[in-house]
Amino acid sequence: MEQGWAERRYQARCLDIAVDRSYQDFRRQYEQAVPPYDAAAFNALVARGAPWDDVVALMRERAPHDFLIYWSSGDLRPMMNLAGDPRHCVEYLMGNHTTAERMFRHDPAVMLYAPLRTLISDRPDGGARFVIEQPSRAFGSLGVDAIHEVGRELDREVAALLTHLTVPVPAGLSD
């Protein structure tokens, strides 16, 4: 970093995936596959100064599809409906802090892109949509090969989650 600042550019690849289930059904399925972060369980590890292996083990136990939900907006429909838009929409921060740590050690700036932002909304035809940016694009922008490799691993984990959710996996996400 020269002169006190640096600039990195990247082109995001936004994946907007049509889902052949209702918003409610798909949201329920997603939230079952990606359970909420249990702050109390993880904070207990911090409180006792647990070894990192205990954190990894707890993450494996709690995140059956490699991800947890760290935050959710809740359904935005009631607020947006005040402006006349009746669509359901919920956004999430989905991630895995043991995966994030494998990038963080190289550059804490990875936390600009971790956890991953996802969105579920309804479509006019009654189906749902799932939206996420391809992880490797953002993480690759940091210019560190080890971080980019974890980003590509996240691409594959997102593809595996989509497969589990029986929704189409966009080309270039799992190859």
N, CA, C and O atoms as a DFTB+ gen file, in Angstrom:
700 C
 N C O
     1  1       0.852      -1.161       0.000
     2  2       0.000       0.000       0.000
     3  2       0.905       1.233       0.000
     4  3       1.643       1.462       0.958
     5  1       0.851       2.007      -1.048
     6  2       1.650       3.221      -1.137
     7  2       0.788       4.440      -0.838
     8  3      -0.418       4.441      -1.084
     9  1       1.422       5.470      -0.305
    10  2       0.760       6.746      -0.026
    11  2      -0.484       6.604       0.857
    12  3      -1.384       7.440       0.792
    13  1      -0.539       5.563       1.672
    14  2      -1.617       5.448       2.632
    15  2      -2.923       4.842       2.154
    16  3      -3.858       4.717       2.944
    17  1      -3.020       4.460       0.882
    18  2      -4.249       3.810       0.427
    19  2      -3.962       2.971      -0.811
    20  3      -2.962       3.170      -1.502
    21  1      -4.847       2.044      -1.070
    22  2      -4.739       1.182      -2.252
    23  2      -6.138       0.975      -2.807
    24  3      -7.132       1.116      -2.095
    25  1      -6.197       0.647      -4.059
    26  2      -7.479       0.395      -4.709
    27  2      -7.446      -0.993      -5.334
    28  3      -6.477      -1.372      -5.992
    29  1      -8.526      -1.747      -5.116
    30  2      -8.700      -3.048      -5.761
    31  2     -10.025      -2.997      -6.483
    32  3     -11.005      -2.452      -5.974
    33  1     -10.049      -3.566      -7.664
    34  2     -11.306      -3.622      -8.411
    35  2     -11.642      -5.078      -8.708
    36  3     -10.767      -5.927      -8.881
    37  1     -12.928      -5.327      -8.759
    38  2     -13.371      -6.646      -9.197
    39  2     -14.728      -6.509      -9.842
    40  3     -15.476      -5.564      -9.590
    41  1     -15.016      -7.468     -10.670
    42  2     -16.327      -7.501     -11.299
    43  2     -17.116      -8.619     -10.637
    44  3     -16.727      -9.785     -10.705
    45  1     -18.215      -8.267     -10.001
    46  2     -19.038      -9.268      -9.321
    47  2     -19.797     -10.098     -10.342
    48  3     -20.125      -9.626     -11.430
    49  1     -20.066     -11.325      -9.976
    50  2     -20.934     -12.196     -10.767
    51  2     -22.120     -12.537      -9.875
    52  3     -22.019     -13.373      -8.977
    53  1     -23.234     -11.884     -10.132
    54  2     -24.448     -12.081      -9.344
    55  2     -25.228     -13.250      -9.938
    56  3     -25.593     -13.233     -11.114
    57  1     -25.475     -14.253      -9.122
    58  2     -26.201     -15.449      -9.561
    59  2     -27.642     -15.336      -9.071
    60  3     -27.897     -15.363      -7.867
    61  1     -28.566     -15.212      -9.992
    62  2     -29.985     -15.040      -9.693
    63  2     -30.681     -16.305     -10.187
    64  3     -30.886     -16.482     -11.388
    65  1     -31.040     -17.177      -9.255
    66  2     -31.470     -18.532      -9.580
    67  2     -32.969     -18.700      -9.342
    68  3     -33.462     -18.468      -8.239
    69  1     -33.677     -19.102     -10.380
    70  2     -35.109     -19.375     -10.265
    71  2     -35.311     -20.701      -9.532
    72  3     -34.652     -21.698      -9.827
    73  1     -36.226     -20.689      -8.584
    74  2     -36.538     -21.873      -7.771
    75  2     -37.990     -22.240      -8.032
    76  3     -38.869     -21.377      -8.030
    77  1     -38.236     -23.523      -8.257
    78  2     -39.585     -23.973      -8.620
    79  2     -40.477     -24.282      -7.416
    80  3     -41.372     -25.123      -7.504
    81  1     -40.237     -23.611      -6.309
    82  2     -41.077     -23.754      -5.121
    83  2     -41.510     -22.361      -4.686
    84  3     -40.950     -21.354      -5.121
    85  1     -42.495     -22.322      -3.839
    86  2     -42.956     -21.025      -3.333
    87  2     -41.876     -20.402      -2.453
    88  3     -40.987     -21.087      -1.947
    89  1     -41.980     -19.101      -2.288
    90  2     -41.081     -18.367      -1.399
    91  2     -41.066     -19.011      -0.015
    92  3     -39.998     -19.273       0.538
    93  1     -42.259     -19.267       0.547
    94  2     -42.343     -19.819       1.897
    95  2     -41.687     -21.195       1.979
    96  3     -40.933     -21.465       2.914
    97  1     -41.966     -22.068       1.009
    98  2     -41.391     -23.411       1.036
    99  2     -39.875     -23.373       0.887
   100  3     -39.157     -24.068       1.606
   101  1     -39.389     -22.555      -0.053
   102  2     -37.950     -22.503      -0.259
   103  2     -37.247     -21.858       0.925
   104  3     -36.180     -22.319       1.333
   105  1     -37.815     -20.820       1.474
   106  2     -37.206     -20.182       2.643
   107  2     -37.098     -21.166       3.802
   108  3     -36.073     -21.229       4.480
   109  1     -38.146     -21.920       4.020
   110  2     -38.132     -22.921       5.092
   111  2     -37.045     -23.968       4.835
   112  3     -36.310     -24.340       5.749
   113  1     -36.947     -24.438       3.600
   114  2     -35.937     -25.437       3.244
   115  2     -34.521     -24.876       3.427
   116  3     -33.645     -25.555       3.961
   117  1     -34.306     -23.642       2.984
   118  2     -32.994     -22.999       3.119
   119  2     -32.610     -22.869       4.593
   120  3     -31.482     -23.183       4.972
   121  1     -33.541     -22.410       5.416
   122  2     -33.245     -22.201       6.830
   123  2     -33.039     -23.517       7.579
   124  3     -32.391     -23.530       8.626
   125  1     -33.571     -24.609       7.070
   126  2     -33.275     -25.919       7.657
   127  2     -31.878     -26.386       7.264
   128  3     -31.164     -26.973       8.077
   129  1     -31.489     -26.125       6.016
   130  2     -30.173     -26.543       5.528
   131  2     -29.052     -25.665       6.080
   132  3     -27.929     -26.129       6.276
   133  1     -29.364     -24.402       6.328
   134  2     -28.382     -23.440       6.834
   135  2     -28.920     -22.922       8.169
   136  3     -29.628     -21.916       8.207
   137  1     -28.587     -23.606       9.252
   138  2     -29.146     -23.238      10.552
   139  2     -28.543     -21.940      11.096
   140  3     -27.508     -21.475      10.620
   141  1     -29.206     -21.368      12.096
   142  2     -28.695     -20.125      12.678
   143  2     -27.429     -20.353      13.506
   144  3     -27.243     -21.408      14.112
   145  1     -26.585     -19.355      13.512
   146  2     -25.391     -19.304      14.345
   147  2     -25.828     -19.314      15.803
   148  3     -26.685     -18.527      16.206
   149  1     -25.242     -20.199      16.583
   150  2     -25.548     -20.300      18.011
   151  2     -24.475     -19.534      18.775
   152  3     -23.445     -20.094      19.148
   153  1     -24.726     -18.255      19.001
   154  2     -23.731     -17.396      19.655
   155  2     -23.330     -17.933      21.023
   156  3     -22.156     -17.870      21.388
   157  1     -24.281     -18.459      21.784
   158  2     -23.963     -18.947      23.126
   159  2     -22.958     -20.088      23.072
   160  3     -22.020     -20.123      23.869
   161  1     -23.140     -21.016      22.147
   162  2     -22.222     -22.151      22.038
   163  2     -20.820     -21.698      21.648
   164  3     -19.833     -22.166      22.216
   165  1     -20.731     -20.799      20.689
   166  2     -19.412     -20.332      20.256
   167  2     -18.780     -19.402      21.290
   168  3     -17.567     -19.441      21.496
   169  1     -19.590     -18.568      21.941
   170  2     -19.058     -17.693      22.989
   171  2     -18.530     -18.495      24.172
   172  3     -17.584     -18.068      24.834
   173  1     -19.126     -19.647      24.445
   174  2     -18.625     -20.513      25.513
   175  2     -17.212     -21.000      25.192
   176  3     -16.379     -21.137      26.088
   177  1     -16.946     -21.261      23.910
   178  2     -15.588     -21.664      23.513
   179  2     -14.601     -20.524      23.751
   180  3     -13.487     -20.743      24.227
   181  1     -15.020     -19.312      23.416
   182  2     -14.162     -18.138      23.630
   183  2     -13.908     -17.952      25.125
   184  3     -12.777     -17.699      25.543
   185  1     -14.963     -18.078      25.926
   186  2     -14.854     -17.850      27.371
   187  2     -13.870     -18.810      28.024
   188  3     -13.172     -18.439      28.968
   189  1     -13.810     -20.040      27.529
   190  2     -12.884     -21.000      28.138
   191  2     -11.554     -21.092      27.404
   192  3     -10.710     -21.923      27.740
   193  1     -11.366     -20.237      26.399
   194  2     -10.092     -20.246      25.672
   195  2      -9.851     -21.565      24.962
   196  3      -8.733     -22.080      24.948
   197  1     -10.902     -22.105      24.376
   198  2     -10.837     -23.421      23.734
   199  2      -9.826     -23.434      22.584
   200  3      -9.575     -22.403      21.961
   201  1      -9.255     -24.594      22.310
   202  2      -8.380     -24.704      21.144
   203  2      -9.209     -24.585      19.857
   204  3     -10.401     -24.894      19.845
   205  1      -8.565     -24.138      18.788
   206  2      -9.254     -23.942      17.512
   207  2      -9.910     -25.223      17.033
   208  3     -10.958     -25.165      16.389
   209  1      -9.334     -26.370      17.324
   210  2      -9.928     -27.644      16.925
   211  2     -11.343     -27.804      17.483
   212  3     -12.191     -28.429      16.845
   213  1     -11.604     -27.254      18.655
   214  2     -12.949     -27.311      19.226
   215  2     -13.917     -26.439      18.423
   216  3     -15.086     -26.790      18.265
   217  1     -13.433     -25.316      17.923
   218  2     -14.260     -24.447      17.090
   219  2     -14.598     -25.164      15.786
   220  3     -15.744     -25.150      15.336
   221  1     -13.585     -25.791      15.186
   222  2     -13.792     -26.540      13.941
   223  2     -14.804     -27.663      14.170
   224  3     -15.700     -27.867      13.350
   225  1     -14.668     -28.383      15.265
   226  2     -15.585     -29.495      15.566
   227  2     -17.014     -28.985      15.764
   228  3     -17.962     -29.593      15.267
   229  1     -17.172     -27.882      16.480
   230  2     -18.516     -27.344      16.702
   231  2     -19.125     -26.872      15.382
   232  3     -20.319     -27.059      15.144
   233  1     -18.313     -26.266      14.532
   234  2     -18.821     -25.832      13.225
   235  2     -19.267     -27.033      12.401
   236  3     -20.324     -26.994      11.770
   237  1     -18.474     -28.096      12.401
   238  2     -18.879     -29.303      11.655
   239  2     -20.206     -29.850      12.174
   240  3     -21.055     -30.287      11.398
   241  1     -20.371     -29.821      13.490
   242  2     -21.599     -30.326      14.110
   243  2     -22.807     -29.450      13.780
   244  3     -23.894     -29.964      13.517
   245  1     -22.621     -28.135      13.793
   246  2     -23.738     -27.206      13.657
   247  2     -24.082     -26.838      12.216
   248  3     -25.201     -26.405      11.941
   249  1     -23.127     -27.007      11.287
   250  2     -23.325     -26.572       9.900
   251  2     -23.250     -27.779       8.964
   252  3     -22.213     -28.012       8.343
   253  1     -24.328     -28.543       8.858
   254  2     -24.279     -29.775       8.066
   255  2     -23.970     -29.552       6.579
   256  3     -23.494     -30.462       5.900
   257  1     -24.238     -28.353       6.081
   258  2     -23.954     -28.037       4.675
   259  2     -22.922     -26.912       4.570
   260  3     -22.925     -26.134       3.617
   261  1     -22.041     -26.845       5.570
   262  2     -20.886     -25.941       5.602
   263  2     -21.187     -24.489       5.935
   264  3     -20.258     -23.686       6.018
   265  1     -22.439     -24.123       6.127
   266  2     -22.777     -22.723       6.372
   267  2     -23.741     -22.572       7.542
   268  3     -24.549     -23.454       7.834
   269  1     -23.626     -21.417       8.204
   270  2     -24.579     -20.996       9.229
   271  2     -25.138     -19.637       8.818
   272  3     -24.507     -18.905       8.056
   273  1     -26.313     -19.308       9.320
   274  2     -26.881     -17.981       9.125
   275  2     -26.459     -17.130      10.320
   276  3     -26.822     -17.418      11.461
   277  1     -25.690     -16.081      10.047
   278  2     -25.237     -15.171      11.097
   279  2     -26.232     -14.047      11.344
   280  3     -26.289     -13.496      12.444
   281  1     -27.010     -13.706      10.333
   282  2     -27.970     -12.612      10.448
   283  2     -29.026     -12.775       9.370
   284  3     -28.753     -13.307       8.294
   285  1     -30.217     -12.322       9.661
   286  2     -31.302     -12.297       8.686
   287  2     -32.092     -11.012       8.868
   288  3     -32.319     -10.561       9.990
   289  1     -32.507     -10.427       7.750
   290  2     -33.309      -9.203       7.800
   291  2     -34.741      -9.478       8.246
   292  3     -35.454      -8.561       8.653
   293  1     -35.164     -10.744       8.171
   294  2     -36.581     -11.025       8.313
   295  2     -37.271     -10.599       7.026
   296  3     -36.659      -9.942       6.184
   297  1     -38.510     -10.958       6.870
   298  2     -39.216     -10.632       5.634
   299  2     -39.387      -9.120       5.517
   300  3     -39.936      -8.475       6.410
   301  1     -38.913      -8.568       4.415
   302  2     -38.984      -7.126       4.175
   303  2     -40.340      -6.680       3.630
   304  3     -40.579      -5.484       3.463
   305  1     -41.233      -7.642       3.351
   306  2     -42.518      -7.313       2.728
   307  2     -43.321      -6.270       3.509
   308  3     -43.798      -5.313       2.898
   309  1     -43.493      -6.405       4.820
   310  2     -44.326      -5.418       5.514
   311  2     -43.848      -3.973       5.292
   312  3     -44.664      -3.073       5.095
   313  1     -42.538      -3.759       5.325
   314  2     -42.022      -2.403       5.132
   315  2     -42.154      -1.970       3.677
   316  3     -42.617      -0.863       3.402
   317  1     -41.754      -2.828       2.746
   318  2     -41.800      -2.460       1.330
   319  2     -43.237      -2.338       0.828
   320  3     -43.509      -1.602      -0.120
   321  1     -44.142      -3.053       1.461
   322  2     -45.548      -2.964       1.081
   323  2     -46.100      -1.565       1.351
   324  3     -47.039      -1.127       0.686
   325  1     -45.518      -0.863       2.327
   326  2     -45.935       0.517       2.595
   327  2     -45.676       1.416       1.385
   328  3     -46.340       2.436       1.202
   329  1     -44.692       1.018       0.556
   330  2     -44.381       1.777      -0.661
   331  2     -45.111       1.180      -1.864
   332  3     -44.917       1.634      -2.992
   333  1     -45.944       0.170      -1.632
   334  2     -46.730      -0.418      -2.709
   335  2     -46.114      -1.647      -3.359
   336  3     -46.629      -2.130      -4.368
   337  1     -45.021      -2.165      -2.802
   338  2     -44.396      -3.366      -3.373
   339  2     -44.715      -4.552      -2.470
   340  3     -44.187      -4.640      -1.362
   341  1     -45.570      -5.465      -2.926
   342  2     -46.032      -6.552      -2.068
   343  2     -45.145      -7.804      -2.061
   344  3     -45.536      -8.821      -1.489
   345  1     -43.974      -7.752      -2.677
   346  2     -43.147      -8.968      -2.754
   347  2     -42.515      -9.324      -1.413
   348  3     -42.137      -8.461      -0.620
   349  1     -42.417     -10.633      -1.195
   350  2     -41.648     -11.140      -0.050
   351  2     -40.176     -11.077      -0.411
   352  3     -39.800     -11.281      -1.565
   353  1     -39.350     -10.794       0.578
   354  2     -37.913     -10.762       0.356
   355  2     -37.227     -10.859       1.716
   356  3     -37.629     -10.191       2.668
   357  1     -36.205     -11.680       1.802
   358  2     -35.404     -11.766       3.017
   359  2     -33.951     -11.899       2.602
   360  3     -33.624     -12.634       1.670
   361  1     -33.074     -11.176       3.307
   362  2     -31.648     -11.319       3.026
   363  2     -30.962     -11.931       4.233
   364  3     -31.431     -11.812       5.365
   365  1     -29.837     -12.592       3.965
   366  2     -29.096     -13.311       4.996
   367  2     -27.606     -13.016       4.870
   368  3     -27.115     -12.655       3.801
   369  1     -26.906     -13.177       5.974
   370  2     -25.458     -13.299       5.972
   371  2     -25.180     -14.747       6.336
   372  3     -25.482     -15.193       7.442
   373  1     -24.602     -15.472       5.390
   374  2     -24.378     -16.913       5.513
   375  2     -22.883     -17.167       5.437
   376  3     -22.208     -16.650       4.547
   377  1     -22.363     -17.954       6.359
   378  2     -20.935     -18.216       6.293
   379  2     -20.483     -19.315       7.219
   380  3     -21.273     -20.078       7.776
   381  1     -19.170     -19.360       7.356
   382  2     -18.513     -20.359       8.187
   383  2     -17.229     -19.701       8.675
   384  3     -16.310     -19.476       7.887
   385  1     -17.156     -19.393       9.965
   386  2     -15.993     -18.646      10.443
   387  2     -14.714     -19.463      10.419
   388  3     -13.630     -18.881      10.452
   389  1     -14.790     -20.786      10.364
   390  2     -13.557     -21.563      10.229
   391  2     -13.006     -21.443       8.810
   392  3     -11.792     -21.482       8.606
   393  1     -13.893     -21.297       7.838
   394  2     -13.453     -21.041       6.464
   395  2     -12.917     -19.620       6.361
   396  3     -11.868     -19.395       5.758
   397  1     -13.631     -18.658       6.946
   398  2     -13.185     -17.266       6.900
   399  2     -11.790     -17.118       7.514
   400  3     -10.976     -16.338       7.019
   401  1     -11.515     -17.851       8.575
   402  2     -10.203     -17.748       9.231
   403  2      -9.082     -18.160       8.288
   404  3      -7.983     -17.611       8.357
   405  1      -9.346     -19.119       7.409
   406  2      -8.309     -19.580       6.475
   407  2      -7.936     -18.493       5.467
   408  3      -6.881     -18.564       4.837
   409  1      -8.798     -17.494       5.316
   410  2      -8.492     -16.343       4.461
   411  2      -8.010     -15.160       5.308
   412  3      -7.084     -14.448       4.919
   413  1      -8.635     -14.963       6.448
   414  2      -8.330     -13.849       7.351
   415  2      -6.851     -13.816       7.697
   416  3      -6.257     -12.741       7.783
   417  1      -6.253     -14.983       7.895
   418  2      -4.836     -15.032       8.268
   419  2      -3.941     -14.384       7.213
   420  3      -2.835     -13.940       7.523
   421  1      -4.416     -14.328       5.967
   422  2      -3.644     -13.712       4.887
   423  2      -3.971     -12.235       4.716
   424  3      -3.106     -11.445       4.339
   425  1      -5.233     -11.856       4.997
   426  2      -5.636     -10.450       4.865
   427  2      -7.008     -10.266       5.517
   428  3      -8.005     -10.794       5.024
   429  1      -7.063      -9.519       6.623
   430  2      -8.354      -9.288       7.288
   431  2      -9.405      -8.619       6.396
   432  3     -10.589      -8.641       6.729
   433  1      -8.997      -8.031       5.278
   434  2      -9.962      -7.397       4.372
   435  2     -10.963      -8.392       3.795
   436  3     -11.968      -7.984       3.214
   437  1     -10.708      -9.686       3.945
   438  2     -11.684     -10.679       3.468
   439  2     -13.027     -10.499       4.156
   440  3     -14.058     -10.918       3.629
   441  1     -13.021      -9.878       5.332
   442  2     -14.264      -9.729       6.074
   443  2     -15.211      -8.726       5.413
   444  3     -16.358      -8.585       5.836
   445  1     -14.738      -8.031       4.379
   446  2     -15.649      -7.214       3.577
   447  2     -16.631      -8.097       2.811
   448  3     -17.736      -7.661       2.488
   449  1     -16.233      -9.335       2.521
   450  2     -17.022     -10.249       1.690
   451  2     -17.490     -11.491       2.446
   452  3     -18.211     -12.318       1.889
   453  1     -17.092     -11.623       3.690
   454  2     -17.497     -12.768       4.503
   455  2     -18.165     -12.214       5.752
   456  3     -17.628     -11.302       6.382
   457  1     -19.305     -12.735       6.117
   458  2     -20.061     -13.809       5.483
   459  2     -20.641     -13.394       4.123
   460  3     -20.671     -12.218       3.761
   461  1     -21.092     -14.404       3.402
   462  2     -21.691     -14.201       2.086
   463  2     -23.102     -13.637       2.241
   464  3     -23.844     -14.034       3.139
   465  1     -23.459     -12.718       1.365
   466  2     -24.827     -12.174       1.365
   467  2     -25.673     -13.020       0.428
   468  3     -25.271     -13.306      -0.700
   469  1     -26.840     -13.417       0.900
   470  2     -27.791     -14.156       0.072
   471  2     -29.157     -13.489       0.204
   472  3     -29.418     -12.735       1.140
   473  1     -30.017     -13.792      -0.763
   474  2     -31.350     -13.207      -0.768
   475  2     -32.332     -14.230      -1.323
   476  3     -32.043     -14.934      -2.291
   477  1     -33.482     -14.294      -0.699
   478  2     -34.589     -15.108      -1.209
   479  2     -35.774     -14.161      -1.377
   480  3     -36.116     -13.414      -0.460
   481  1     -36.391     -14.198      -2.542
   482  2     -37.603     -13.410      -2.753
   483  2     -38.577     -14.216      -3.602
   484  3     -38.232     -15.274      -4.128
   485  1     -39.788     -13.706      -3.728
   486  2     -40.748     -14.399      -4.579
   487  2     -40.696     -13.821      -5.984
   488  3     -40.211     -12.711      -6.207
   489  1     -41.208     -14.603      -6.922
   490  2     -41.293     -14.190      -8.321
   491  2     -42.760     -13.998      -8.673
   492  3     -43.634     -14.568      -8.019
   493  1     -43.036     -13.209      -9.690
   494  2     -44.438     -12.981     -10.084
   495  2     -45.192     -14.265     -10.434
   496  3     -46.412     -14.322     -10.280
   497  1     -44.477     -15.304     -10.907
   498  2     -45.142     -16.554     -11.296
   499  2     -45.435     -17.476     -10.114
   500  3     -45.950     -18.579     -10.296
   501  1     -45.105     -17.022      -8.901
   502  2     -45.379     -17.831      -7.716
   503  2     -44.185     -18.604      -7.213
   504  3     -44.220     -19.131      -6.101
   505  1     -43.132     -18.687      -7.997
   506  2     -41.916     -19.360      -7.550
   507  2     -41.065     -18.435      -6.702
   508  3     -41.449     -17.309      -6.385
   509  1     -39.910     -18.942      -6.350
   510  2     -38.960     -18.161      -5.558
   511  2     -37.705     -17.911      -6.376
   512  3     -37.517     -18.475      -7.454
   513  1     -36.868     -17.069      -5.849
   514  2     -35.551     -16.871      -6.435
   515  2     -34.535     -16.809      -5.319
   516  3     -34.831     -16.358      -4.213
   517  1     -33.335     -17.267      -5.619
   518  2     -32.214     -17.246      -4.686
   519  2     -31.104     -16.462      -5.356
   520  3     -30.737     -16.756      -6.494
   521  1     -30.562     -15.464      -4.665
   522  2     -29.543     -14.592      -5.246
   523  2     -28.316     -14.589      -4.347
   524  3     -28.417     -14.461      -3.127
   525  1     -27.148     -14.734      -4.981
   526  2     -25.865     -14.716      -4.272
   527  2     -24.796     -14.277      -5.260
   528  3     -24.896     -14.571      -6.451
   529  1     -23.778     -13.579      -4.782
   530  2     -22.631     -13.282      -5.632
   531  2     -21.652     -14.452      -5.543
   532  3     -21.486     -15.052      -4.481
   533  1     -21.011     -14.766      -6.656
   534  2     -20.058     -15.874      -6.679
   535  2     -18.874     -15.524      -5.770
   536  3     -18.184     -14.532      -6.007
   537  1     -18.637     -16.336      -4.733
   538  2     -17.605     -15.996      -3.749
   539  2     -16.208     -15.786      -4.330
   540  3     -15.511     -14.856      -3.922
   541  1     -15.790     -16.614      -5.258
   542  2     -14.413     -16.528      -5.750
   543  2     -14.105     -15.207      -6.437
   544  3     -12.950     -14.781      -6.464
   545  1     -15.111     -14.558      -6.988
   546  2     -14.876     -13.271      -7.653
   547  2     -14.431     -12.218      -6.643
   548  3     -13.434     -11.528      -6.860
   549  1     -15.162     -12.095      -5.549
   550  2     -14.812     -11.087      -4.547
   551  2     -13.493     -11.425      -3.861
   552  3     -12.622     -10.565      -3.729
   553  1     -13.344     -12.662      -3.428
   554  2     -12.129     -13.030      -2.710
   555  2     -10.908     -12.999      -3.620
   556  3      -9.806     -12.692      -3.166
   557  1     -11.094     -13.311      -4.892
   558  2      -9.991     -13.245      -5.844
   559  2      -9.475     -11.835      -6.039
   560  3      -8.319     -11.644      -6.415
   561  1     -10.325     -10.836      -5.786
   562  2      -9.921      -9.444      -5.985
   563  2      -8.837      -9.002      -5.007
   564  3      -8.183      -7.983      -5.227
   565  1      -8.644      -9.755      -3.939
   566  2      -7.640      -9.369      -2.951
   567  2      -6.221      -9.687      -3.421
   568  3      -5.249      -9.234      -2.816
   569  1      -6.101     -10.463      -4.492
   570  2      -4.792     -10.704      -5.086
   571  2      -3.889     -11.653      -4.327
   572  3      -2.672     -11.628      -4.511
   573  1      -4.462     -12.490      -3.476
   574  2      -3.681     -13.467      -2.715
   575  2      -4.154     -14.850      -3.143
   576  3      -5.320     -15.199      -2.956
   577  1      -3.246     -15.639      -3.720
   578  2      -3.619     -16.954      -4.251
   579  2      -4.302     -17.840      -3.215
   580  3      -5.278     -18.518      -3.535
   581  1      -3.808     -17.847      -1.986
   582  2      -4.396     -18.706      -0.948
   583  2      -5.838     -18.287      -0.649
   584  3      -6.687     -19.142      -0.395
   585  1      -6.119     -16.994      -0.676
   586  2      -7.487     -16.507      -0.443
   587  2      -8.369     -16.876      -1.630
   588  3      -9.504     -17.315      -1.450
   589  1      -7.853     -16.699      -2.834
   590  2      -8.635     -17.022      -4.031
   591  2      -8.983     -18.509      -4.058
   592  3     -10.081     -18.883      -4.469
   593  1      -8.060     -19.350      -3.624
   594  2      -8.338     -20.794      -3.599
   595  2      -9.473     -21.113      -2.624
   596  3     -10.328     -21.945      -2.927
   597  1      -9.491     -20.470      -1.474
   598  2     -10.601     -20.684      -0.533
   599  2     -11.895     -20.151      -1.149
   600  3     -12.955     -20.746      -0.955
   601  1     -11.828     -19.047      -1.885
   602  2     -13.003     -18.534      -2.594
   603  2     -13.543     -19.551      -3.582
   604  3     -14.756     -19.725      -3.694
   605  1     -12.649     -20.225      -4.304
   606  2     -13.097     -21.278      -5.240
   607  2     -13.701     -22.462      -4.481
   608  3     -14.650     -23.090      -4.951
   609  1     -13.144     -22.759      -3.306
   610  2     -13.729     -23.803      -2.460
   611  2     -15.139     -23.397      -2.026
   612  3     -16.047     -24.228      -2.001
   613  1     -15.318     -22.128      -1.686
   614  2     -16.648     -21.638      -1.320
   615  2     -17.617     -21.747      -2.496
   616  3     -18.791     -22.063      -2.303
   617  1     -17.136     -21.488      -3.713
   618  2     -17.979     -21.694      -4.897
   619  2     -18.524     -23.123      -4.895
   620  3     -19.719     -23.347      -5.090
   621  1     -17.620     -24.087      -4.671
   622  2     -18.036     -25.498      -4.689
   623  2     -18.991     -25.813      -3.538
   624  3     -19.921     -26.600      -3.712
   625  1     -18.774     -25.211      -2.364
   626  2     -19.671     -25.445      -1.228
   627  2     -21.052     -24.840      -1.491
   628  3     -22.067     -25.435      -1.128
   629  1     -21.095     -23.664      -2.117
   630  2     -22.382     -23.074      -2.491
   631  2     -23.071     -23.980      -3.511
   632  3     -24.278     -24.207      -3.418
   633  1     -22.316     -24.500      -4.485
   634  2     -22.890     -25.416      -5.479
   635  2     -23.459     -26.662      -4.795
   636  3     -24.536     -27.132      -5.161
   637  1     -22.744     -27.194      -3.812
   638  2     -23.242     -28.369      -3.082
   639  2     -24.508     -28.035      -2.311
   640  3     -25.428     -28.852      -2.253
   641  1     -24.570     -26.849      -1.717
   642  2     -25.784     -26.430      -1.016
   643  2     -26.948     -26.326      -1.992
   644  3     -28.047     -26.797      -1.702
   645  1     -26.712     -25.711      -3.148
   646  2     -27.776     -25.589      -4.145
   647  2     -28.252     -26.961      -4.605
   648  3     -29.450     -27.178      -4.790
   649  1     -27.324     -27.877      -4.787
   650  2     -27.693     -29.249      -5.163
   651  2     -28.569     -29.870      -4.083
   652  3     -29.586     -30.494      -4.384
   653  1     -28.169     -29.697      -2.824
   654  2     -28.978     -30.215      -1.711
   655  2     -30.377     -29.601      -1.727
   656  3     -31.362     -30.279      -1.433
   657  1     -30.459     -28.326      -2.068
   658  2     -31.744     -27.631      -2.098
   659  2     -32.521     -27.912      -3.382
   660  3     -33.618     -27.386      -3.571
   661  1     -31.965     -28.728      -4.252
   662  2     -32.539     -29.109      -5.550
   663  2     -32.931     -27.909      -6.387
   664  3     -34.045     -27.818      -6.903
   665  1     -31.976     -26.984      -6.508
   666  2     -32.128     -25.842      -7.406
   667  2     -30.979     -25.876      -8.400
   668  3     -29.937     -26.467      -8.118
   669  1     -31.152     -25.252      -9.555
   670  2     -30.098     -25.280     -10.574
   671  2     -28.787     -24.675     -10.074
   672  3     -28.777     -23.654      -9.387
   673  1     -27.685     -25.329     -10.435
   674  2     -26.360     -24.814     -10.110
   675  2     -25.829     -24.095     -11.344
   676  3     -25.636     -24.721     -12.387
   677  1     -25.590     -22.792     -11.242
   678  2     -25.092     -22.050     -12.400
   679  2     -23.744     -22.566     -12.900
   680  3     -22.894     -22.980     -12.111
   681  1     -23.562     -22.536     -14.203
   682  2     -22.289     -22.934     -14.809
   683  2     -21.175     -22.080     -14.223
   684  3     -21.363     -20.889     -13.973
   685  1     -20.030     -22.682     -14.007
   686  2     -18.884     -21.957     -13.493
   687  2     -18.818     -21.873     -11.990
   688  3     -17.852     -21.343     -11.443
   689  1     -19.830     -22.387     -11.308
   690  2     -19.810     -22.338      -9.847
   691  2     -19.149     -23.581      -9.275
   692  3     -18.466     -23.503      -8.254
   693  1     -19.339     -24.716      -9.914
   694  2     -18.779     -25.947      -9.367
   695  2     -17.630     -26.501     -10.199
   696  3     -17.053     -27.526      -9.837
   697  1     -17.279     -25.835     -11.321
   698  2     -16.158     -26.360     -12.117
   699  2     -14.888     -25.607     -11.832
   700  3     -13.846     -25.913     -12.411
